[in-house]
């Protein structure tokens, strides 16, 4: 599964995230280095309803 797309190539079911990304990119710092996954990463990897847990 790809996680990064050019805006014109974002799949239809992911279009809603273009606006969300634009909003959050203004608030959150850019990621410039890799780091270890959070301890609960495996608990979240298959959760389809992550968006309802997003805190802005």
CHARMM-style PDB file with segment names, atoms N, HN, CA, C and O in Angstrom:
ATOM      1  N   UNK     1       0.840  -1.175   0.000  1.00  0.00      PROA
ATOM      2  CA  UNK     1       0.000   0.000   0.000  1.00  0.00      PROA
ATOM      3  C   UNK     1       0.885   1.238   0.000  1.00  0.00      PROA
ATOM      4  O   UNK     1       1.843   1.320   0.770  1.00  0.00      PROA
ATOM      5  N   UNK     2       0.574   2.188  -0.849  1.00  0.00      PROA
ATOM      6  HN  UNK     2      -0.204   2.122  -1.474  1.00  0.00      PROA
ATOM      7  CA  UNK     2       1.310   3.444  -0.890  1.00  0.00      PROA
ATOM      8  C   UNK     2       0.693   4.431   0.087  1.00  0.00      PROA
ATOM      9  O   UNK     2      -0.518   4.443   0.305  1.00  0.00      PROA
ATOM     10  N   UNK     3       1.544   5.248   0.662  1.00  0.00      PROA
ATOM     11  HN  UNK     3       2.528   5.238   0.485  1.00  0.00      PROA
ATOM     12  CA  UNK     3       1.060   6.234   1.633  1.00  0.00      PROA
ATOM     13  C   UNK     3       1.192   7.652   1.108  1.00  0.00      PROA
ATOM     14  O   UNK     3       0.543   8.563   1.621  1.00  0.00      PROA
ATOM     15  N   UNK     4       2.017   7.851   0.100  1.00  0.00      PROA
ATOM     16  HN  UNK     4       2.544   7.110  -0.316  1.00  0.00      PROA
ATOM     17  CA  UNK     4       2.236   9.202  -0.403  1.00  0.00      PROA
ATOM     18  C   UNK     4       1.893   9.240  -1.887  1.00  0.00      PROA
ATOM     19  O   UNK     4       2.394   8.440  -2.677  1.00  0.00      PROA
ATOM     20  N   UNK     5       1.034  10.180  -2.249  1.00  0.00      PROA
ATOM     21  HN  UNK     5       0.627  10.831  -1.608  1.00  0.00      PROA
ATOM     22  CA  UNK     5       0.601  10.351  -3.637  1.00  0.00      PROA
ATOM     23  C   UNK     5       0.729  11.812  -4.027  1.00  0.00      PROA
ATOM     24  O   UNK     5       0.632  12.701  -3.181  1.00  0.00      PROA
ATOM     25  N   UNK     6       0.948  12.056  -5.315  1.00  0.00      PROA
ATOM     26  HN  UNK     6       1.027  11.334  -6.002  1.00  0.00      PROA
ATOM     27  CA  UNK     6       0.781  13.413  -5.835  1.00  0.00      PROA
ATOM     28  C   UNK     6      -0.698  13.745  -5.691  1.00  0.00      PROA
ATOM     29  O   UNK     6      -1.540  12.852  -5.791  1.00  0.00      PROA
ATOM     30  N   UNK     7      -1.026  14.998  -5.461  1.00  0.00      PROA
ATOM     31  HN  UNK     7      -0.343  15.723  -5.380  1.00  0.00      PROA
ATOM     32  CA  UNK     7      -2.424  15.372  -5.209  1.00  0.00      PROA
ATOM     33  C   UNK     7      -3.369  14.884  -6.302  1.00  0.00      PROA
ATOM     34  O   UNK     7      -4.493  14.479  -6.004  1.00  0.00      PROA
ATOM     35  N   UNK     8      -2.941  14.915  -7.538  1.00  0.00      PROA
ATOM     36  HN  UNK     8      -2.028  15.244  -7.780  1.00  0.00      PROA
ATOM     37  CA  UNK     8      -3.794  14.478  -8.647  1.00  0.00      PROA
ATOM     38  C   UNK     8      -4.000  12.968  -8.680  1.00  0.00      PROA
ATOM     39  O   UNK     8      -4.901  12.477  -9.361  1.00  0.00      PROA
ATOM     40  N   UNK     9      -3.162  12.225  -7.942  1.00  0.00      PROA
ATOM     41  HN  UNK     9      -2.431  12.624  -7.389  1.00  0.00      PROA
ATOM     42  CA  UNK     9      -3.230  10.761  -7.952  1.00  0.00      PROA
ATOM     43  C   UNK     9      -3.853  10.162  -6.691  1.00  0.00      PROA
ATOM     44  O   UNK     9      -3.902   8.941  -6.545  1.00  0.00      PROA
ATOM     45  N   UNK    10      -4.327  11.008  -5.787  1.00  0.00      PROA
ATOM     46  HN  UNK    10      -4.287  12.000  -5.906  1.00  0.00      PROA
ATOM     47  CA  UNK    10      -4.923  10.499  -4.545  1.00  0.00      PROA
ATOM     48  C   UNK    10      -6.190   9.722  -4.908  1.00  0.00      PROA
ATOM     49  O   UNK    10      -7.048  10.232  -5.628  1.00  0.00      PROA
ATOM     50  N   UNK    11      -6.306   8.477  -4.405  1.00  0.00      PROA
ATOM     51  HN  UNK    11      -5.609   8.063  -3.820  1.00  0.00      PROA
ATOM     52  CA  UNK    11      -7.500   7.681  -4.707  1.00  0.00      PROA
ATOM     53  C   UNK    11      -8.778   8.390  -4.225  1.00  0.00      PROA
ATOM     54  O   UNK    11      -8.755   9.142  -3.251  1.00  0.00      PROA
ATOM     55  N   UNK    12      -9.858   8.138  -4.909  1.00  0.00      PROA
ATOM     56  HN  UNK    12      -9.877   7.527  -5.700  1.00  0.00      PROA
ATOM     57  CA  UNK    12     -11.131   8.789  -4.611  1.00  0.00      PROA
ATOM     58  C   UNK    12     -11.571   8.647  -3.174  1.00  0.00      PROA
ATOM     59  O   UNK    12     -12.111   9.590  -2.596  1.00  0.00      PROA
ATOM     60  N   UNK    13     -11.349   7.473  -2.581  1.00  0.00      PROA
ATOM     61  HN  UNK    13     -10.910   6.706  -3.050  1.00  0.00      PROA
ATOM     62  CA  UNK    13     -11.792   7.262  -1.201  1.00  0.00      PROA
ATOM     63  C   UNK    13     -10.869   7.925  -0.182  1.00  0.00      PROA
ATOM     64  O   UNK    13     -11.109   7.840   1.022  1.00  0.00      PROA
ATOM     65  N   UNK    14      -9.807   8.589  -0.664  1.00  0.00      PROA
ATOM     66  HN  UNK    14      -9.611   8.659  -1.643  1.00  0.00      PROA
ATOM     67  CA  UNK    14      -8.868   9.273   0.228  1.00  0.00      PROA
ATOM     68  C   UNK    14      -8.855  10.791   0.017  1.00  0.00      PROA
ATOM     69  O   UNK    14      -8.076  11.499   0.656  1.00  0.00      PROA
ATOM     70  N   UNK    15      -9.707  11.288  -0.870  1.00  0.00      PROA
ATOM     71  HN  UNK    15     -10.339  10.713  -1.389  1.00  0.00      PROA
ATOM     72  CA  UNK    15      -9.724  12.717  -1.192  1.00  0.00      PROA
ATOM     73  C   UNK    15      -9.967  13.605   0.026  1.00  0.00      PROA
ATOM     74  O   UNK    15      -9.438  14.714   0.100  1.00  0.00      PROA
ATOM     75  N   UNK    16     -10.760  13.123   0.977  1.00  0.00      PROA
ATOM     76  HN  UNK    16     -11.189  12.222   0.916  1.00  0.00      PROA
ATOM     77  CA  UNK    16     -11.072  13.918   2.165  1.00  0.00      PROA
ATOM     78  C   UNK    16      -9.815  14.303   2.950  1.00  0.00      PROA
ATOM     79  O   UNK    16      -9.814  15.287   3.689  1.00  0.00      PROA
ATOM     80  N   UNK    17      -8.752  13.522   2.783  1.00  0.00      PROA
ATOM     81  HN  UNK    17      -8.753  12.722   2.183  1.00  0.00      PROA
ATOM     82  CA  UNK    17      -7.541  13.759   3.553  1.00  0.00      PROA
ATOM     83  C   UNK    17      -6.676  14.872   2.976  1.00  0.00      PROA
ATOM     84  O   UNK    17      -5.756  15.333   3.652  1.00  0.00      PROA
ATOM     85  N   UNK    18      -6.935  15.317   1.762  1.00  0.00      PROA
ATOM     86  HN  UNK    18      -7.683  14.943   1.213  1.00  0.00      PROA
ATOM     87  CA  UNK    18      -6.172  16.429   1.191  1.00  0.00      PROA
ATOM     88  C   UNK    18      -6.408  17.678   2.026  1.00  0.00      PROA
ATOM     89  O   UNK    18      -5.453  18.355   2.409  1.00  0.00      PROA
ATOM     90  N   UNK    19      -7.658  17.991   2.312  1.00  0.00      PROA
ATOM     91  HN  UNK    19      -8.433  17.442   2.002  1.00  0.00      PROA
ATOM     92  CA  UNK    19      -7.979  19.176   3.119  1.00  0.00      PROA
ATOM     93  C   UNK    19      -7.469  19.005   4.547  1.00  0.00      PROA
ATOM     94  O   UNK    19      -6.897  19.935   5.117  1.00  0.00      PROA
ATOM     95  N   UNK    20      -7.671  17.830   5.124  1.00  0.00      PROA
ATOM     96  HN  UNK    20      -8.135  17.075   4.661  1.00  0.00      PROA
ATOM     97  CA  UNK    20      -7.209  17.573   6.487  1.00  0.00      PROA
ATOM     98  C   UNK    20      -5.696  17.740   6.573  1.00  0.00      PROA
ATOM     99  O   UNK    20      -5.195  18.356   7.514  1.00  0.00      PROA
ATOM    100  N   UNK    21      -4.974  17.207   5.614  1.00  0.00      PROA
ATOM    101  HN  UNK    21      -5.381  16.707   4.850  1.00  0.00      PROA
ATOM    102  CA  UNK    21      -3.518  17.349   5.595  1.00  0.00      PROA
ATOM    103  C   UNK    21      -3.109  18.812   5.514  1.00  0.00      PROA
ATOM    104  O   UNK    21      -2.172  19.238   6.189  1.00  0.00      PROA
ATOM    105  N   UNK    22      -3.806  19.571   4.696  1.00  0.00      PROA
ATOM    106  HN  UNK    22      -4.567  19.225   4.148  1.00  0.00      PROA
ATOM    107  CA  UNK    22      -3.497  20.987   4.566  1.00  0.00      PROA
ATOM    108  C   UNK    22      -3.663  21.708   5.907  1.00  0.00      PROA
ATOM    109  O   UNK    22      -2.836  22.543   6.274  1.00  0.00      PROA
ATOM    110  N   UNK    23      -4.730  21.384   6.628  1.00  0.00      PROA
ATOM    111  HN  UNK    23      -5.402  20.706   6.330  1.00  0.00      PROA
ATOM    112  CA  UNK    23      -4.969  22.004   7.939  1.00  0.00      PROA
ATOM    113  C   UNK    23      -3.910  21.589   8.960  1.00  0.00      PROA
ATOM    114  O   UNK    23      -3.348  22.433   9.658  1.00  0.00      PROA
ATOM    115  N   UNK    24      -3.645  20.296   9.042  1.00  0.00      PROA
ATOM    116  HN  UNK    24      -4.101  19.610   8.475  1.00  0.00      PROA
ATOM    117  CA  UNK    24      -2.733  19.792  10.067  1.00  0.00      PROA
ATOM    118  C   UNK    24      -1.278  20.144   9.780  1.00  0.00      PROA
ATOM    119  O   UNK    24      -0.489  20.303  10.711  1.00  0.00      PROA
ATOM    120  N   UNK    25      -0.913  20.266   8.518  1.00  0.00      PROA
ATOM    121  HN  UNK    25      -1.554  20.136   7.762  1.00  0.00      PROA
ATOM    122  CA  UNK    25       0.470  20.603   8.159  1.00  0.00      PROA
ATOM    123  C   UNK    25       0.868  21.977   8.695  1.00  0.00      PROA
ATOM    124  O   UNK    25       2.050  22.241   8.916  1.00  0.00      PROA
ATOM    125  N   UNK    26      -0.104  22.839   8.901  1.00  0.00      PROA
ATOM    126  HN  UNK    26      -1.064  22.624   8.721  1.00  0.00      PROA
ATOM    127  CA  UNK    26       0.174  24.170   9.451  1.00  0.00      PROA
ATOM    128  C   UNK    26       0.441  24.111  10.949  1.00  0.00      PROA
ATOM    129  O   UNK    26       1.093  25.000  11.498  1.00  0.00      PROA
ATOM    130  N   UNK    27      -0.058  23.073  11.613  1.00  0.00      PROA
ATOM    131  HN  UNK    27      -0.587  22.352  11.167  1.00  0.00      PROA
ATOM    132  CA  UNK    27       0.048  22.970  13.067  1.00  0.00      PROA
ATOM    133  C   UNK    27       1.168  22.049  13.524  1.00  0.00      PROA
ATOM    134  O   UNK    27       1.795  22.297  14.554  1.00  0.00      PROA
ATOM    135  N   UNK    28       1.423  20.994  12.770  1.00  0.00      PROA
ATOM    136  HN  UNK    28       0.914  20.792  11.934  1.00  0.00      PROA
ATOM    137  CA  UNK    28       2.365  19.960  13.202  1.00  0.00      PROA
ATOM    138  C   UNK    28       3.706  20.138  12.508  1.00  0.00      PROA
ATOM    139  O   UNK    28       3.755  20.559  11.352  1.00  0.00      PROA
ATOM    140  N   UNK    29       4.794  19.823  13.200  1.00  0.00      PROA
ATOM    141  HN  UNK    29       4.755  19.481  14.139  1.00  0.00      PROA
ATOM    142  CA  UNK    29       6.115  19.961  12.564  1.00  0.00      PROA
ATOM    143  C   UNK    29       6.321  18.911  11.473  1.00  0.00      PROA
ATOM    144  O   UNK    29       5.718  17.838  11.501  1.00  0.00      PROA
ATOM    145  N   UNK    30       7.170  19.236  10.530  1.00  0.00      PROA
ATOM    146  HN  UNK    30       7.660  20.108  10.508  1.00  0.00      PROA
ATOM    147  CA  UNK    30       7.520  18.276   9.478  1.00  0.00      PROA
ATOM    148  C   UNK    30       8.335  17.139  10.075  1.00  0.00      PROA
ATOM    149  O   UNK    30       9.145  17.345  10.979  1.00  0.00      PROA
ATOM    150  N   UNK    31       8.112  15.955   9.563  1.00  0.00      PROA
ATOM    151  HN  UNK    31       7.455  15.789   8.829  1.00  0.00      PROA
ATOM    152  CA  UNK    31       8.887  14.795   9.997  1.00  0.00      PROA
ATOM    153  C   UNK    31      10.141  14.738   9.134  1.00  0.00      PROA
ATOM    154  O   UNK    31      10.068  14.632   7.910  1.00  0.00      PROA
ATOM    155  N   UNK    32      11.287  14.811   9.792  1.00  0.00      PROA
ATOM    156  HN  UNK    32      11.347  14.898  10.787  1.00  0.00      PROA
ATOM    157  CA  UNK    32      12.546  14.829   9.051  1.00  0.00      PROA
ATOM    158  C   UNK    32      13.437  13.631   9.354  1.00  0.00      PROA
ATOM    159  O   UNK    32      14.437  13.414   8.671  1.00  0.00      PROA
ATOM    160  N   UNK    33      13.078  12.846  10.383  1.00  0.00      PROA
ATOM    161  HN  UNK    33      12.265  13.023  10.938  1.00  0.00      PROA
ATOM    162  CA  UNK    33      13.880  11.682  10.749  1.00  0.00      PROA
ATOM    163  C   UNK    33      12.957  10.516  11.088  1.00  0.00      PROA
ATOM    164  O   UNK    33      11.856  10.704  11.607  1.00  0.00      PROA
ATOM    165  N   UNK    34      13.425   9.317  10.786  1.00  0.00      PROA
ATOM    166  HN  UNK    34      14.319   9.164  10.364  1.00  0.00      PROA
ATOM    167  CA  UNK    34      12.687   8.116  11.184  1.00  0.00      PROA
ATOM    168  C   UNK    34      12.911   7.865  12.665  1.00  0.00      PROA
ATOM    169  O   UNK    34      13.973   8.173  13.206  1.00  0.00      PROA
ATOM    170  N   UNK    35      11.908   7.308  13.309  1.00  0.00      PROA
ATOM    171  HN  UNK    35      11.045   7.059  12.869  1.00  0.00      PROA
ATOM    172  CA  UNK    35      12.092   6.889  14.690  1.00  0.00      PROA
ATOM    173  C   UNK    35      11.296   5.612  14.908  1.00  0.00      PROA
ATOM    174  O   UNK    35      10.494   5.217  14.061  1.00  0.00      PROA
ATOM    175  N   UNK    36      11.516   4.986  16.018  1.00  0.00      PROA
ATOM    176  HN  UNK    36      12.167   5.307  16.706  1.00  0.00      PROA
ATOM    177  CA  UNK    36      10.859   3.715  16.318  1.00  0.00      PROA
ATOM    178  C   UNK    36       9.347   3.915  16.418  1.00  0.00      PROA
ATOM    179  O   UNK    36       8.890   4.979  16.837  1.00  0.00      PROA
ATOM    180  N   UNK    37       8.564   2.896  16.035  1.00  0.00      PROA
ATOM    181  HN  UNK    37       8.934   2.031  15.695  1.00  0.00      PROA
ATOM    182  CA  UNK    37       7.112   2.989  16.178  1.00  0.00      PROA
ATOM    183  C   UNK    37       6.733   3.141  17.651  1.00  0.00      PROA
ATOM    184  O   UNK    37       7.469   2.720  18.543  1.00  0.00      PROA
ATOM    185  N   UNK    38       5.573   3.750  17.886  1.00  0.00      PROA
ATOM    186  HN  UNK    38       4.975   4.092  17.161  1.00  0.00      PROA
ATOM    187  CA  UNK    38       5.065   3.865  19.250  1.00  0.00      PROA
ATOM    188  C   UNK    38       4.760   2.471  19.796  1.00  0.00      PROA
ATOM    189  O   UNK    38       4.509   1.548  19.021  1.00  0.00      PROA
ATOM    190  N   UNK    39       4.778   2.309  21.114  1.00  0.00      PROA
ATOM    191  HN  UNK    39       4.981   3.059  21.743  1.00  0.00      PROA
ATOM    192  CA  UNK    39       4.568   0.983  21.708  1.00  0.00      PROA
ATOM    193  C   UNK    39       3.248   0.310  21.309  1.00  0.00      PROA
ATOM    194  O   UNK    39       3.170  -0.918  21.265  1.00  0.00      PROA
ATOM    195  N   UNK    40       2.220   1.099  21.022  1.00  0.00      PROA
ATOM    196  HN  UNK    40       2.283   2.096  21.058  1.00  0.00      PROA
ATOM    197  CA  UNK    40       0.918   0.508  20.683  1.00  0.00      PROA
ATOM    198  C   UNK    40       0.653   0.456  19.176  1.00  0.00      PROA
ATOM    199  O   UNK    40      -0.490   0.279  18.754  1.00  0.00      PROA
ATOM    200  N   UNK    41       1.695   0.608  18.371  1.00  0.00      PROA
ATOM    201  HN  UNK    41       2.623   0.752  18.713  1.00  0.00      PROA
ATOM    202  CA  UNK    41       1.529   0.636  16.913  1.00  0.00      PROA
ATOM    203  C   UNK    41       0.827  -0.612  16.389  1.00  0.00      PROA
ATOM    204  O   UNK    41      -0.041  -0.507  15.523  1.00  0.00      PROA
ATOM    205  N   UNK    42       1.182  -1.781  16.894  1.00  0.00      PROA
ATOM    206  HN  UNK    42       1.887  -1.866  17.598  1.00  0.00      PROA
ATOM    207  CA  UNK    42       0.546  -3.019  16.432  1.00  0.00      PROA
ATOM    208  C   UNK    42      -0.937  -3.059  16.776  1.00  0.00      PROA
ATOM    209  O   UNK    42      -1.732  -3.643  16.039  1.00  0.00      PROA
ATOM    210  N   UNK    43      -1.314  -2.438  17.900  1.00  0.00      PROA
ATOM    211  HN  UNK    43      -0.668  -1.964  18.499  1.00  0.00      PROA
ATOM    212  CA  UNK    43      -2.726  -2.397  18.293  1.00  0.00      PROA
ATOM    213  C   UNK    43      -3.561  -1.581  17.297  1.00  0.00      PROA
ATOM    214  O   UNK    43      -4.750  -1.840  17.118  1.00  0.00      PROA
ATOM    215  N   UNK    44      -2.932  -0.600  16.658  1.00  0.00      PROA
ATOM    216  HN  UNK    44      -1.966  -0.389  16.804  1.00  0.00      PROA
ATOM    217  CA  UNK    44      -3.640   0.322  15.767  1.00  0.00      PROA
ATOM    218  C   UNK    44      -3.532  -0.031  14.290  1.00  0.00      PROA
ATOM    219  O   UNK    44      -4.277   0.520  13.479  1.00  0.00      PROA
ATOM    220  N   UNK    45      -2.636  -0.924  13.920  1.00  0.00      PROA
ATOM    221  HN  UNK    45      -2.031  -1.372  14.579  1.00  0.00      PROA
ATOM    222  CA  UNK    45      -2.336  -1.126  12.494  1.00  0.00      PROA
ATOM    223  C   UNK    45      -3.531  -1.557  11.656  1.00  0.00      PROA
ATOM    224  O   UNK    45      -3.586  -1.229  10.471  1.00  0.00      PROA
ATOM    225  N   UNK    46      -4.490  -2.281  12.227  1.00  0.00      PROA
ATOM    226  HN  UNK    46      -4.446  -2.547  13.189  1.00  0.00      PROA
ATOM    227  CA  UNK    46      -5.643  -2.745  11.457  1.00  0.00      PROA
ATOM    228  C   UNK    46      -6.939  -1.997  11.781  1.00  0.00      PROA
ATOM    229  O   UNK    46      -8.003  -2.359  11.280  1.00  0.00      PROA
ATOM    230  N   UNK    47      -6.856  -0.962  12.612  1.00  0.00      PROA
ATOM    231  HN  UNK    47      -5.991  -0.667  13.019  1.00  0.00      PROA
ATOM    232  CA  UNK    47      -8.049  -0.192  12.981  1.00  0.00      PROA
ATOM    233  C   UNK    47      -8.438   0.696  11.805  1.00  0.00      PROA
ATOM    234  O   UNK    47      -7.628   1.497  11.338  1.00  0.00      PROA
ATOM    235  N   UNK    48      -9.663   0.562  11.328  1.00  0.00      PROA
ATOM    236  HN  UNK    48     -10.321  -0.089  11.707  1.00  0.00      PROA
ATOM    237  CA  UNK    48     -10.130   1.344  10.177  1.00  0.00      PROA
ATOM    238  C   UNK    48     -10.742   2.682  10.585  1.00  0.00      PROA
ATOM    239  O   UNK    48     -10.923   3.559   9.740  1.00  0.00      PROA
ATOM    240  N   UNK    49     -11.060   2.850  11.862  1.00  0.00      PROA
ATOM    241  HN  UNK    49     -10.912   2.138  12.549  1.00  0.00      PROA
ATOM    242  CA  UNK    49     -11.755   4.055  12.328  1.00  0.00      PROA
ATOM    243  C   UNK    49     -10.828   4.990  13.110  1.00  0.00      PROA
ATOM    244  O   UNK    49     -11.247   5.601  14.093  1.00  0.00      PROA
ATOM    245  N   UNK    50      -9.588   5.100  12.681  1.00  0.00      PROA
ATOM    246  HN  UNK    50      -9.247   4.604  11.882  1.00  0.00      PROA
ATOM    247  CA  UNK    50      -8.629   5.963  13.376  1.00  0.00      PROA
ATOM    248  C   UNK    50      -9.037   7.427  13.346  1.00  0.00      PROA
ATOM    249  O   UNK    50      -8.790   8.156  14.307  1.00  0.00      PROA
ATOM    250  N   UNK    51      -9.651   7.863  12.271  1.00  0.00      PROA
ATOM    251  HN  UNK    51      -9.851   7.270  11.490  1.00  0.00      PROA
ATOM    252  CA  UNK    51      -9.979   9.271  12.105  1.00  0.00      PROA
ATOM    253  C   UNK    51     -10.850   9.809  13.240  1.00  0.00      PROA
ATOM    254  O   UNK    51     -10.701  10.965  13.634  1.00  0.00      PROA
ATOM    255  N   UNK    52     -11.742   8.999  13.762  1.00  0.00      PROA
ATOM    256  HN  UNK    52     -11.863   8.059  13.443  1.00  0.00      PROA
ATOM    257  CA  UNK    52     -12.609   9.472  14.854  1.00  0.00      PROA
ATOM    258  C   UNK    52     -11.819   9.710  16.143  1.00  0.00      PROA
ATOM    259  O   UNK    52     -12.339  10.327  17.073  1.00  0.00      PROA
ATOM    260  N   UNK    53     -10.597   9.243  16.214  1.00  0.00      PROA
ATOM    261  HN  UNK    53     -10.174   8.742  15.459  1.00  0.00      PROA
ATOM    262  CA  UNK    53      -9.757   9.435  17.400  1.00  0.00      PROA
ATOM    263  C   UNK    53      -8.789  10.606  17.243  1.00  0.00      PROA
ATOM    264  O   UNK    53      -8.048  10.928  18.172  1.00  0.00      PROA
ATOM    265  N   UNK    54      -8.791  11.239  16.080  1.00  0.00      PROA
ATOM    266  HN  UNK    54      -9.392  10.977  15.325  1.00  0.00      PROA
ATOM    267  CA  UNK    54      -7.872  12.355  15.812  1.00  0.00      PROA
ATOM    268  C   UNK    54      -8.223  13.545  16.696  1.00  0.00      PROA
ATOM    269  O   UNK    54      -9.375  13.974  16.751  1.00  0.00      PROA
ATOM    270  N   UNK    55      -7.226  14.066  17.378  1.00  0.00      PROA
ATOM    271  HN  UNK    55      -6.290  13.717  17.334  1.00  0.00      PROA
ATOM    272  CA  UNK    55      -7.393  15.273  18.177  1.00  0.00      PROA
ATOM    273  C   UNK    55      -6.666  16.413  17.472  1.00  0.00      PROA
ATOM    274  O   UNK    55      -5.464  16.330  17.222  1.00  0.00      PROA
ATOM    275  N   UNK    56      -7.397  17.469  17.155  1.00  0.00      PROA
ATOM    276  HN  UNK    56      -8.373  17.536  17.358  1.00  0.00      PROA
ATOM    277  CA  UNK    56      -6.789  18.622  16.478  1.00  0.00      PROA
ATOM    278  C   UNK    56      -6.521  19.721  17.466  1.00  0.00      PROA
ATOM    279  OT1 UNK    56      -6.012  20.777  17.091  1.00  0.00      PROA
TER     280      UNK     56
END
